[in-house]
Amino acid sequence: MHRIVQFSPVIVTILMALLPIPEGLSPEAWYYLSIFVGVVVGLIVEPVPAALVGLAGVTVVALLGLVDPSPTASRAWALSGFSNSVIWLIFAAFMFALGYQKTGLGKRISLILIKYLGKNTLGLGYAIACADGILSPFMPSNTARSAGTIYPVVSNIPPMFNSTPDHDPRKIGAYLKWVGIASTCVTSSMFLTALAPNLLAVDIIHKATGLHISWGEWASVMLPAMIPLFLLTPWLAYIIYPPTQKKSPEAPHWAASELTRMGPITRKELMMLGYALLALTLWIFGKRVGVDSTMAAILVLTLMVLTRIISWEDVITNKSAWNVLVWFATLVAMASGLDKTGILQWLGALVATDLQGLPPATVALMLVILFFVLHYFFASTTAHTTALLPLVLAIAAPLMPALMLQKLALMLAASLGLMGIITPYATGPAPIWYGSGFISQARWWGLGAIFGAIYLGTMAVLTSIYI
């Protein structure tokens, strides 16, 4: 049985490839879809490291010329994920976390959090969620917000309770990590400016339907639904995936004594704090002056090395950072291939045929659900938005009145943040939180399915009421 599980990605790929090719798909597209499904199976069972699963999939596709028969074009496609800006923003976020750790600033901030909120684990969960919620309207990159700003602080808390990936992760670490990613998915849908693909989606909607969705209109529809979900998320995680350590009344006293032992804040801590504030300022206001968020992160990373907050040796030996970079880059390339091979267009045509004759409101609800669930095939919310939103709007246009189509468009765009919860690669910060090692691949997929169902249920109810 173990051998079957270990080779299941290859078995699934071969068996699927041997099936008759569906009408409307080229042989290359069908073989590509077979490999893609095999890669997804590999990410679930993880017979080898996840990064190697993605790298193997991209390599096989490129060698077989399934995306493009030209070897040069195949090579360019296979390496395209490594030029994705989110990939390098994630990489820089790992280095920020290291800077917080090496200077002691992360420990100091964590101790302050514990001192005031550490009487119970649930309180810490709400502290993480509230930090994300406060920043979300001002930071269109949830990777910068969650992975670059909040994760480095949270990562310092579990070791203080002797909770590590290898020793008692469920004590407190796994719960805090899950709250971190679950909260940012909710806040990403709460505000138009809380997720970069939200802004891309609004532009696509305007071009497709003529509807312009303002910040206020988005908030007026989404806040009534997202605020209750936001407030419930830490508690739901506490119930569904509970930490074994519930209370720690002695923690605030211990934190206060540890702060005293650390002494006054050091020069390097102040420098790290300055770099963090510089990155935060550039992430919030950078676009106004033409500074890209990824380049801002790389600038700060360079300054950290030049001023010896971290060393170049720290950068090149950070296995977790390089592992996530390879993993996510290959998955971004695999997801882009779905569009290049015509698979998404084929799926769209099938769906449009099946929806003919149904009531428009039912069609709208089904399309919101389909749009959400199809994110299992994507490693990038941006890629999902670019590939599927125009397709779904094209399917819906002849099936419903213009006003309903405009309302459906908002529901589709607003679901982009929430769908980031379903897999370890579904949104930019997910690989960071997953890469900490506190939550196993199988457990993450299970929790993603549960919380994904809750989040999708919220969107389904909102769609039914709004449309």
C-alpha positions in Angstrom: 0.0 0.0 0.0 2.8 2.4 0.9 4.4 1.8 -2.6 1.1 2.5 -4.3 0.7 5.8 -2.4 4.3 6.7 -3.1 3.8 6.2 -6.9 0.2 7.4 -7.0 1.1 10.7 -8.8 2.7 8.7 -11.7 0.0 6.1 -11.7 -2.8 8.7 -11.9 -1.0 10.6 -14.6 -0.5 7.5 -16.8 -4.0 6.2 -16.3 -5.6 9.5 -17.1 -3.4 10.0 -20.2 -4.5 6.5 -21.5 -8.2 7.5 -21.3 -9.9 8.6 -24.6 -9.1 12.2 -25.4 -12.3 14.4 -24.8 -13.7 16.1 -27.9 -12.5 19.7 -28.1 -9.1 19.0 -26.6 -5.8 18.4 -28.4 -3.7 15.4 -27.4 -1.1 17.8 -26.0 -3.7 19.5 -23.9 -5.1 16.2 -22.5 -1.6 14.9 -21.7 -0.8 18.3 -20.0 -4.0 18.1 -17.9 -3.0 14.5 -16.9 0.4 15.7 -15.7 -1.2 18.6 -13.9 -3.6 16.3 -12.0 -0.7 14.1 -11.2 1.2 17.1 -9.8 -1.8 18.0 -7.6 -2.0 14.4 -6.3 1.8 14.6 -5.6 1.2 17.7 -3.6 -1.4 16.0 -1.5 0.4 12.7 -0.8 3.9 14.2 -1.0 6.0 11.1 -1.8 8.9 13.5 -2.3 9.3 17.2 -1.3 6.6 19.5 -2.7 9.2 21.6 -4.6 10.5 18.5 -6.4 6.9 17.5 -7.3 6.4 20.9 -9.1 9.9 20.8 -10.6 9.3 17.3 -12.0 6.0 18.3 -13.5 7.3 21.4 -15.2 10.4 19.5 -16.5 8.3 16.7 -18.0 5.9 19.1 -19.7 8.7 21.1 -21.2 10.6 18.1 -22.4 7.5 16.7 -24.1 6.7 20.1 -25.7 3.1 20.0 -24.5 2.8 23.8 -24.1 4.8 24.7 -27.1 6.7 22.4 -29.6 9.6 24.8 -29.7 12.4 23.8 -27.2 13.2 27.5 -26.7 9.6 28.4 -26.0 9.2 25.4 -23.7 12.3 26.4 -21.7 11.0 30.0 -21.4 7.6 28.7 -20.1 9.2 26.3 -17.6 11.3 29.1 -16.1 8.6 31.7 -16.3 7.5 31.2 -12.7 11.0 32.3 -11.4 10.4 35.8 -12.8 7.1 36.1 -11.0 7.3 39.1 -8.6 5.3 37.4 -5.8 7.9 34.6 -5.7 10.7 37.0 -4.8 8.5 38.9 -2.4 7.9 35.6 -0.5 11.7 34.9 -0.6 12.4 38.4 0.9 9.7 37.8 3.6 11.7 34.7 4.8 14.7 37.0 5.2 12.7 39.5 7.1 11.7 36.8 9.5 15.4 35.9 9.9 16.2 39.5 10.7 13.6 39.7 13.4 15.1 36.5 14.9 18.8 37.4 14.7 18.4 40.9 16.2 16.0 39.8 18.9 13.3 42.3 17.7 10.9 39.5 17.0 11.3 38.1 20.4 10.9 41.5 22.1 7.6 42.2 20.1 6.4 38.7 20.8 7.1 39.2 24.5 5.1 42.4 24.5 2.2 40.7 22.8 2.3 37.9 25.4 2.6 40.4 28.2 -0.7 42.0 27.3 -2.6 39.3 25.4 -1.0 36.1 26.5 -3.4 35.0 29.3 -4.9 32.5 26.8 -4.1 31.1 23.4 -7.3 32.4 21.9 -6.3 35.9 22.8 -3.1 35.5 20.9 -5.1 34.3 17.9 -7.2 37.5 18.0 -4.1 39.6 18.3 -2.8 38.1 15.0 -6.1 38.6 13.2 -6.5 42.2 14.4 -3.0 43.1 13.3 -3.8 41.9 9.8 -7.2 43.6 9.8 -5.7 47.0 10.7 -3.1 46.8 7.9 -5.4 45.3 5.2 -7.0 48.4 3.8 -3.6 50.0 3.2 -1.6 47.1 1.8 -2.8 45.6 -1.6 -0.2 42.8 -1.2 -1.4 40.2 1.2 2.0 38.6 0.9 3.7 41.8 2.1 1.1 42.2 4.8 0.8 38.6 6.1 4.1 37.0 5.2 6.3 40.0 5.4 5.0 41.9 8.4 3.0 39.6 10.6 4.6 36.2 10.1 8.1 37.2 11.4 6.5 38.3 14.7 4.3 35.3 15.1 7.1 32.9 14.3 8.9 33.9 17.5 6.0 33.1 19.8 5.7 29.2 19.7 9.4 28.5 20.7 8.8 30.5 23.9 6.3 27.8 24.9 8.6 24.9 23.6 6.4 24.4 20.6 8.3 23.7 17.4 7.6 21.8 14.2 9.5 18.8 15.6 8.3 19.1 19.3 4.7 19.5 20.2 3.5 21.6 17.3 -0.1 21.4 18.4 0.7 22.9 21.8 0.4 26.5 20.3 2.4 26.9 17.1 0.1 25.1 14.7 -2.9 27.0 15.9 -1.2 30.4 15.6 0.1 29.6 12.1 -3.4 28.6 10.9 -5.0 31.7 12.4 -2.4 33.8 10.5 -3.3 32.4 7.1 -7.0 32.1 7.7 -7.3 35.7 8.9 -5.5 37.2 6.0 -7.7 35.3 3.5 -10.8 37.0 5.1 -9.2 40.5 5.2 -8.2 40.1 1.6 -11.8 39.9 0.6 -12.9 42.5 3.1 -11.5 45.6 1.2 -10.9 46.3 -2.4 -7.3 47.4 -1.6 -6.5 44.4 0.6 -5.4 42.2 -2.3 -3.7 43.1 -5.6 -5.8 40.8 -7.7 -8.9 42.5 -6.4 -7.8 45.6 -8.3 -7.0 43.6 -11.4 -10.4 42.0 -11.2 -12.1 45.4 -11.0 -10.3 46.4 -14.2 -11.3 43.2 -16.0 -14.9 43.7 -14.9 -14.9 47.3 -16.1 -13.7 46.2 -19.5 -16.1 43.2 -19.8 -19.3 44.8 -18.4 -18.7 48.5 -18.1 -19.2 48.4 -14.4 -16.9 50.4 -12.2 -16.7 49.1 -8.6 -15.6 51.8 -6.2 -13.8 51.2 -2.8 -17.0 52.3 -1.0 -19.3 50.0 -3.0 -17.0 47.0 -2.4 -16.9 47.8 1.3 -20.7 48.4 1.6 -21.4 44.9 0.2 -18.5 42.9 1.7 -18.0 44.4 5.2 -21.4 43.2 6.6 -20.5 39.7 5.6 -16.8 39.7 6.2 -16.7 41.3 9.7 -18.7 38.4 11.3 -16.5 35.9 9.5 -13.4 37.8 10.6 -14.4 37.7 14.2 -15.3 34.1 14.0 -12.2 32.8 12.3 -9.8 32.7 15.4 -12.6 31.0 17.4 -13.4 28.5 14.6 -9.7 27.6 14.4 -9.7 27.2 18.2 -12.6 24.8 18.0 -11.7 22.9 14.8 -8.0 22.7 15.3 -7.5 23.4 19.0 -4.2 24.1 20.7 -3.4 21.7 23.5 -2.4 24.7 25.7 -5.5 26.7 26.4 -4.5 29.0 29.2 -1.3 30.4 30.5 -2.0 32.8 33.3 1.7 32.9 34.3 2.7 34.0 30.7 2.3 37.8 31.2 4.5 37.7 34.3 7.1 35.5 32.6 7.1 37.8 29.5 7.6 40.9 31.7 10.6 39.2 33.4 12.1 38.2 30.0 11.8 41.7 28.8 13.6 42.9 31.8 16.3 40.3 31.2 16.7 41.4 27.6 17.4 45.0 28.7 17.0 48.1 26.7 16.4 47.9 23.0 19.6 47.5 21.0 20.9 49.4 18.0 20.4 46.5 15.7 16.8 46.1 16.9 16.2 49.7 16.1 17.7 49.3 12.7 15.6 46.2 12.0 12.5 48.2 13.2 13.5 51.0 10.8 13.8 48.6 7.9 10.5 47.0 8.7 8.8 50.5 8.8 10.6 51.4 5.5 9.3 48.2 3.9 5.8 48.9 5.2 5.8 52.5 4.0 7.0 51.4 0.5 4.4 48.6 0.4 1.6 51.0 1.3 2.6 54.1 -0.6 5.1 52.8 -3.1 2.8 52.6 -6.1 2.2 56.4 -5.8 5.9 57.1 -6.5 6.4 54.2 -8.8 8.1 51.7 -6.4 7.0 48.1 -6.9 6.4 46.1 -3.6 8.7 43.3 -4.6 11.6 45.7 -5.4 10.9 47.5 -2.1 11.3 44.1 -0.3 14.6 43.3 -2.2 15.9 46.8 -1.4 15.3 46.3 2.3 16.8 42.8 2.1 20.0 44.3 0.5 20.2 47.0 3.2 19.8 44.3 5.9 22.8 42.4 4.4 24.9 45.6 3.9 24.4 46.7 7.5 25.0 43.2 8.8 21.6 42.6 10.3 21.9 39.3 8.5 24.9 37.9 6.5 25.1 36.8 2.9 25.8 33.3 4.3 22.4 33.5 6.0 20.8 34.3 2.6 22.3 31.5 0.6 21.9 28.8 3.3 18.2 29.5 4.1 16.9 26.2 2.9 13.3 27.0 3.7 13.3 30.2 1.6 14.9 28.5 -1.5 12.7 25.5 -1.2 9.5 27.6 -1.2 10.9 29.7 -4.1 11.4 26.6 -6.3 8.1 25.1 -5.3 5.9 28.2 -5.9 7.7 29.2 -9.1 7.1 25.8 -10.7 3.4 25.8 -9.7 2.9 29.2 -11.1 4.2 28.0 -14.4 2.0 24.8 -14.3 -1.1 27.0 -13.7 -0.3 29.3 -16.6 -0.1 26.2 -18.9 -3.8 25.5 -18.3 -4.6 28.7 -20.2 -1.9 28.3 -22.9 -3.0 24.8 -23.8 -6.7 25.7 -24.1 -7.9 23.6 -21.2 -9.7 26.5 -19.5 -11.5 27.5 -22.7 -12.6 23.9 -23.1 -13.9 23.8 -19.6 -15.8 27.0 -20.1 -17.6 25.8 -23.2 -18.7 22.6 -21.3 -20.0 24.6 -18.4 -22.0 27.1 -20.6 -23.8 24.1 -22.3 -24.8 22.6 -19.0 -26.1 25.9 -17.6 -28.5 26.7 -20.5 -32.1 26.9 -19.4 -31.5 27.3 -15.6 -32.8 30.4 -13.7 -30.3 33.3 -13.8 -30.0 33.4 -10.0 -29.1 29.7 -10.0 -26.6 30.2 -12.7 -25.0 33.0 -10.7 -24.7 30.9 -7.6 -23.3 28.0 -9.5 -20.7 30.2 -11.2 -19.5 31.7 -7.9 -19.1 28.1 -6.5 -17.3 26.9 -9.6 -15.0 30.0 -9.7 -14.1 29.3 -6.1 -13.5 25.5 -6.4 -11.4 25.8 -9.6 -8.8 27.6 -7.5 -7.6 24.2 -6.5 -5.8 24.2 -9.9 -4.0 27.5 -9.3 -0.9 28.5 -7.4 -1.5 32.2 -7.9 -4.6 34.4 -7.3 -3.4 36.7 -10.1 -3.2 33.8 -12.6 -6.7 32.6 -11.5 -8.1 36.1 -12.0 -6.5 36.6 -15.4 -7.4 33.2 -16.7 -10.9 32.5 -15.3 -12.6 35.8 -14.6 -13.0 36.9 -18.2 -14.0 33.3 -19.0 -16.7 33.1 -16.4 -18.1 36.5 -17.3 -18.3 35.4 -20.9 -20.2 32.3 -19.9 -22.6 34.4 -17.7 -23.3 37.3 -20.1 -25.8 35.5 -22.4 -27.5 33.8 -19.5 -28.6 36.7 -17.3 -29.7 40.4 -17.3 -27.0 43.1 -17.3 -27.7 44.2 -13.7 -27.4 40.7 -12.4 -24.2 40.2 -14.4 -22.7 43.3 -12.7 -23.6 42.0 -9.3 -22.2 38.6 -10.1 -19.0 40.2 -11.2 -18.6 41.8 -7.7 -19.2 38.4 -6.0 -16.6 36.7 -8.2 -14.0 39.4 -7.5 -14.8 39.5 -3.8 -14.2 35.7 -3.5 -10.6 35.9 -4.6 -9.2 36.5 -1.1 -11.3 33.8 0.6 -10.3 31.1 -1.8 -6.6 31.5 -0.7 -7.4 29.2 2.2 -7.9 26.0 0.3 -4.4 24.8 -0.4 -0.8 25.5 0.7 -0.1 27.3 -2.5 -3.5 29.1 -3.1 -2.3 32.6 -2.2 1.0 34.4 -1.8 1.5 34.1 2.0 0.3 30.5 2.2 3.7 28.9 1.3 5.3 31.1 4.1 2.9 29.9 6.8 3.0 26.3 5.5 6.7 26.4 5.1 7.1 26.9 8.9 6.6 23.2 9.2 4.0 23.3 12.1 1.2 21.9 9.9 1.7 18.8 7.7 0.7 18.8 4.0 -2.2 16.4 4.6 -3.5 18.4 7.6 -3.3 21.6 5.7 -5.4 20.2 2.9 -7.9 19.0 5.4 -8.2 22.3 7.2 -8.3 24.1 3.9 -11.3 22.0 2.8 -13.1 22.7 6.1 -12.4 26.4 6.2 -12.9 26.6 2.4 -16.4 25.2 2.8 -17.2 27.7 5.5 -15.8 30.6 3.5 -17.5 29.4 0.3 -20.7 29.0 2.2 -20.5 32.6 3.3 -20.0 33.7 -0.3 -22.9 31.5 -1.4 -25.3 33.1 1.2 -24.1 36.6 0.3 -24.6 35.9 -3.4 -28.1 34.6 -2.9 -29.0 37.7 -0.9 -27.2 40.2 -3.0 -28.3 38.9 -6.4 
